[in-house]
Amino acid sequence: MGETANIPSWLGVAASVLLVLLALSVSVRYRLGLTRELAVAAVRAFVQLLAVGALLLIVFERGGLLAAFGWLAIMVVIGGFVAGRRAAQLPRGVHSAMAAIAIAVGVTLGVLLAFRVVAATPEVVIPVGGMVVSGAMAASALTLRRVQESARDQRERVEARLSLGLTTAEAFAPEEREAVRTALIPAIDSTKVVGLISLPGAMTGLILAGVAPLDAIRYQIVVMYMLLSAASLASFLSAKFAHRSLFADGARLVPIGASPVTMVR
Amino acid sequence: MNPAPGVGSWPDLPSPLVAPVADSHCHLDIELAVDKNGPGLSVDDAVTLAASVGVTRVVQIGCDVQGARWAVDTAERHSAVVAGVALHPNETPKLAAIGELDAALTVIEELAAKEVVRAIGETGLD
């Protein structure tokens, strides 16, 4: 690719440090107590992006597709931990999240690659894969969080359904459905307003790189569709896997967090 | 499925329900006891007939120690059956009178821990 007129030079980056100083001056002037945090954040962004840029350079030039998928696998693992920890009281939450994200990413990216919608090159697999993982992660986190709340707060409802003879799947289905419905709101809403409110990253990036707008939006359409798929699959699967770990032998709903003892004497 | 003469007859099967449901409170043992003269309605037949009209799962309720044992036993042998166990309030004074209430409650407690047991019933409230 090489340097193009649209990309800031290193000198330009140095100049943009002025903007960080501007932010710092606000913190100092109003004694926000954020000066240190702001400075650390700015340095972290620089170091992290420099590291990731160098790593990407190595993968693109030497690593090939295998390294790209390895990178993707690491993203899935990190995503699993982040999403799973949103529901720390859920048994095997991290497992549920990681498995759901892995399958959602595998299927979504698999379809895109199988139909040659996107190219099977590291330059595509890593950034597009990253978007898919991040969409799947967000949906999984919201789902598991909601499932955890339901299993704790709606315990009586679920147990009542079980006592009336329903299977565990039937007894938890309304809570499960509600969790998935809630978790999909961000993905659906951001798809609704794309172009109206947000000019999203992939499209903006392509336009910045000099791609014609009508070409850039084609990429963005694919991105929006793939995010819908990633979020839906990750949410649905997270709920399914979480549901499985919620019930012990004999269809007993495991206690979640500080569940109140509901027996009346 | 016809009972022996003199004990009435089973009603015709209703048309199947539009969606499968669970019968939340069932006394299959009483159904069996109605027909003491001939081949009654076995649990197998009852469960099959129920399923044919859309009642795919059954909660069999035990009202006393014997009934509770039967409910657990039946639920363990039929995948479509789960059990509820308890002493009916009609039973407790009788058991108390002969000093067996505590022992009976202990048995119910043990049975309640079985995997097929989904509910405490019948308690007189259900």
Interface residues (C-beta under 8 A of the other chain):
Chain A: L162 S163 L164 G165 L166 T167 E170 D249 G250 A251
Chain B: A22 D23 S24 R57 V58 V59 V82 G84 K114 E115 V116 V117 R118 A119 G121
